């Protein structure tokens, strides 16, 4: 009986060791891949795509263990959860590199936001629903709808002053983004304002 108990404890310790070992291998593989990708790809958009491949390639050999231990399907619907898990494993294996990649990704998205499309025109209507929508007739005579969804860089106290923009000239910077619209049960593109100034 004592021997059986010893064997069971040894088996459990061995399994726990293997469990930790495969996770460390995933983290190490992803770290090595990130390091290589970073050296080869200065373009932020390409870098982001390749980082996704690094995560999948690191996790794929351990798909069964991940499914069993975390109920994750690495190529299925829960792939974002896989990304979160591997990010955690990477933090243990290469924290400096991981934080550097996260920071460069943030800088890349800030850079992209600042390169949004600009429009100058007159606000002809302000629609109030789930979001505030500014209907703007641009200098080219075309109507564009601008959505106030996130914080806007503006010299105004927008929550109090946005209604005063009706029939006023504005300059705005916006980005086209895809959102899920429950009204049509599908995704659609909208113009999300990042900057809005009075002309």
Buried (B, 14 or more C-beta within 10 A) or exposed (E): EEEEEEEEEEEEEEEEEEEEEBBEBBBBBBBBBBBEBBEEBEEBEEBBEBBEEBBBEBBBEBBEBBBEEEEBBBEEEBBEBBBEBBBEBBBEBBEEBBEEBEEBBEEBEEEEBEEBEEBBBBBEEBEEEEBBBBBBBEEEEEEBEBBBBEEBEBEBEBEEEBEEBEEEBBEBBBBEEEEEEEEEEEEEEBBBBBBBBBE
